[in-house]
Amino acid sequence: KAGVTQTPRYLIKTRGQQVTLSCSPISGHRSVSWYQQTPGQGLQFLFEYFSETQRNKGNFPGRFSGRQFSNSRSEMNVSTLELGDSALYLCASSLDTGEGGYTFGSGTRLTVV
Amino acid sequence: AQSVTQPDIHITVSEGASLELRCNYSYGATPYLFWYVQSPGQGLQLLLKYFSGDTLVQGIKGFEAEFKRSQSSFNLRKPSVHWSDAAEYFCGSTGGGADGLTFGKGTHLIIQP
């Protein structure tokens, strides 16, 4: 079955702009979570969505937001981009409780210049 | 709050030698525990997971991990490494559901010929 699909793979944006990243989970998975990976901070949890509702949020400013659609696809948005937002953004899909494990996409590499 | 510690930032082993990567977690109850591997520029691939039951879990690519509650550890092992095992390895934990994964900083594995 198809894995987790993230688009686009690479993105270059200018400071102050906004960006939207997309994640299509594995068919049947209703939970999508997002992570930011940087060399300095490592992998950090951004937020988790289940059935179109945000159930949990990590310690990130309000510039980071997301949503989930009825088909479980999810988008995350970053507004007013800063240089420090340059990172690999990963999404993971899972069944409700995560017991089946979390399957990650290949990520979107965002570079802010 | 949950935390995961991977004490070794870098580990170098010779091809064919055995491997053990350390992981310690901090969580009130028994968390769900995971090991992931990441190749440069790629997403995370699940190696194995522990939820309950048998404390020795087998994963893909010949990896195994042992959960030790008394030591709050979940170390990853492989009896004989291959050059293709060179990658970044991440240990993660979650309480399940909407918690999201908490990751260690990762261990960079280098394989010497």
Interface residues (C-beta under 8 A of the other chain):
Chain A: V4 Q6 S31 S33 Y35 G42 L43 F45 F47 E48 F50 R55 N56 G58 L90 A92 D96 T97 G98 E99 G101 Y102 T103 F104 G105 S106 G107 R109
Chain B: Y32 F34 Y36 G41 Q42 G43 L44 Q45 L46 K49 F51 F90 G92 T94 G96 G97 A98 D99 G100 L101 T102 F103 G104 K105 G106
